[in-house]
Amino acid sequence: MLVKVIDKRGKERYINAMYVRAVVPKGPNEADLEFGGMSSKIRVREPAESIALTLNAAMPNSIEAALIAAEEQTNNEESLAIIAVIG
């Protein structure tokens, strides 16, 4: 589910397609990716339509698969937090 994008400064980023809430066109060859639960955006060097197709292809085929993936990520985050506290 991770998708490689190049931000406006040319930096590679790998994003989880499930957390992208909106793709906003910002000209013919750029788009902003908006994320749920985050106030920041990432501007990418790719047309909005192209990045939307890439994100759609990375998404699970069913809502059930999406819920399982979200639960797994939550469990992983909780495990990492416990490990950080234990040291």
C-alpha positions in Angstrom: 0.0 0.0 0.0 3.0 2.3 0.1 3.3 4.6 -2.9 6.5 6.4 -4.0 6.0 10.1 -4.8 8.5 12.9 -5.5 7.7 16.1 -3.6 8.2 19.6 -5.0 11.8 19.7 -3.8 12.6 16.5 -5.5 12.7 14.4 -2.3 11.4 10.8 -2.5 8.6 10.0 -0.1 6.7 6.7 0.4 3.2 7.3 1.6 0.4 5.0 2.7 -2.4 5.4 0.2 -5.0 4.7 2.8 -4.3 7.9 4.6 -4.6 10.2 1.7 -7.9 12.1 2.0 -7.7 14.3 -1.0 -5.7 15.0 -4.1 -5.9 18.7 -5.0 -4.7 19.9 -8.5 -2.2 22.7 -8.2 -1.4 23.3 -11.9 -0.9 21.0 -14.8 2.0 19.0 -13.3 1.6 19.3 -9.5 -0.9 18.3 -6.9 -1.3 18.5 -3.1 -1.9 15.3 -1.1 -4.0 16.0 2.0 -3.9 13.5 4.9 -6.5 12.6 7.5 -5.5 13.6 11.0 -2.6 15.8 9.7 -2.7 19.5 9.1 0.2 19.3 6.6 0.1 18.6 2.9 2.6 17.3 0.5 3.0 18.9 -2.9 4.1 16.4 -5.5 5.5 16.7 -9.0 2.8 14.8 -10.7 -0.6 15.7 -12.3 -3.5 15.1 -9.9 -5.2 12.6 -12.2 -2.0 10.5 -12.4 -1.4 10.5 -8.7 -5.0 9.6 -8.1 -4.8 6.6 -10.4 -1.6 5.5 -8.6 -3.2 5.8 -5.2 -6.3 3.9 -6.4 -4.2 1.1 -7.7 -2.5 0.8 -4.3 -5.7 0.5 -2.3 -7.1 -2.8 -1.1 -9.9 -4.3 -3.2 -12.4 -4.5 -0.4 -13.4 -2.5 2.6 -12.7 -5.6 4.7 -9.1 -5.7 3.6 -8.8 -2.0 4.4 -10.1 -2.4 7.9 -7.7 -5.3 8.5 -4.8 -3.2 7.3 -5.8 -0.3 9.5 -6.1 -2.6 12.5 -2.7 -4.1 11.9 -1.1 -0.6 11.7 -2.8 0.4 15.0 -1.4 -2.8 16.6 2.1 -2.1 15.3 2.0 1.5 16.6 0.8 0.3 20.0 3.6 -2.3 20.1 6.2 0.4 19.2 4.9 2.7 21.9 5.2 -0.1 24.5 8.7 -0.9 23.4 9.7 2.8 23.6 8.3 2.9 27.2 10.0 -0.3 28.3 13.3 0.7 26.6 
